[in-house]
């Protein structure tokens, strides 16, 4: 579907949300980015290892333990990113008078704790 067709078939609210998403970027320091990328690389390796375990018919309990470990690693990365997000992006938006960010963060937190 070309971009002209996409615009015709999307509602103005969806289009506005997409445009806003494109404009917004994080502005974390290089140390934070490096830490998050390192964690994601490690998690990616864990996931590939789990896939290999499944392909090799490794005992289910062992696979489940590795899945639990990968989920914990993802949770840790989420907590780190949330902390940095609160201390930078959210703080800046509040200082700029944008209180809508509170609802956005609450929605994200509620999604994380499901």
C-alpha positions in Angstrom: 0.0 0.0 0.0 1.5 3.3 -1.0 1.6 6.3 1.4 -1.2 8.0 -0.4 -3.5 5.0 0.0 -2.5 4.7 3.7 -3.5 8.3 4.4 -6.9 7.8 2.8 -7.6 4.7 4.9 -6.4 6.0 8.2 -8.4 8.2 10.5 -7.0 11.6 11.5 -6.4 10.5 15.1 -4.3 7.5 14.0 -2.4 9.6 11.6 -1.8 12.2 14.3 -0.6 9.6 16.7 1.8 8.2 14.1 3.2 11.7 13.4 3.7 12.3 17.1 5.4 9.0 17.5 7.9 9.9 14.8 8.7 13.2 16.3 9.4 11.9 19.8 12.8 10.5 20.6 14.6 9.6 23.8 17.6 11.6 24.8 19.5 9.2 27.0 23.3 9.5 27.4 25.6 7.2 25.6 26.3 5.2 28.8 22.6 4.4 29.1 22.2 3.4 25.5 25.3 1.2 25.7 24.0 -0.5 28.8 20.6 -1.2 27.3 22.1 -2.5 24.0 24.5 -4.7 26.0 21.5 -6.1 27.9 19.5 -6.6 24.7 22.4 -8.4 23.1 22.7 -10.8 26.1 18.9 -11.4 26.0 19.0 -12.0 22.3 21.7 -14.7 22.9 19.5 -16.2 25.7 16.6 -16.4 23.3 18.7 -18.1 20.6 19.9 -20.6 23.2 16.4 -21.4 24.3 15.4 -21.9 20.6 18.4 -24.3 20.3 17.3 -26.2 23.4 13.8 -26.7 22.0 15.3 -27.9 18.7 17.5 -30.4 20.6 14.5 -31.7 22.6 16.1 -30.6 25.9 14.0 -31.5 29.0 11.0 -29.1 29.3 11.9 -28.1 32.9 15.3 -26.9 31.8 13.8 -24.9 28.9 11.3 -23.4 31.2 14.0 -22.3 33.6 15.9 -20.6 30.8 12.7 -18.8 29.6 12.1 -17.6 33.2 15.7 -16.3 33.2 15.2 -14.4 29.9 11.9 -12.9 31.2 13.8 -11.7 34.3 16.5 -10.1 32.1 13.8 -8.3 30.1 12.1 -7.1 33.3 15.5 -5.8 34.5 16.0 -3.9 31.2 12.4 -2.5 31.4 13.0 -1.3 34.9 16.3 0.4 34.0 14.7 2.1 31.0 11.7 3.2 33.0 13.9 4.7 35.7 16.0 6.6 33.1 12.8 7.7 31.3 11.3 9.1 34.5 14.5 10.9 35.4 15.0 12.5 31.9 12.1 12.4 29.4 9.2 12.6 31.9 11.0 15.2 34.1 11.6 17.4 31.1 8.1 17.2 29.9 6.7 18.0 33.3 9.0 21.0 33.6 7.7 22.1 30.2 4.2 22.0 31.6 3.1 18.8 29.7 1.1 16.9 32.4 -0.2 14.4 29.8 3.0 12.6 30.3 1.7 11.4 33.7 -1.1 9.4 32.1 1.3 8.0 29.5 3.7 6.8 32.2 0.9 5.3 34.3 -0.5 3.5 31.2 3.0 2.1 30.6 3.5 1.0 34.2 0.1 -0.7 34.3 1.0 -2.6 31.1 4.3 -3.6 32.6 2.8 -5.0 35.8 0.1 -7.1 34.1 
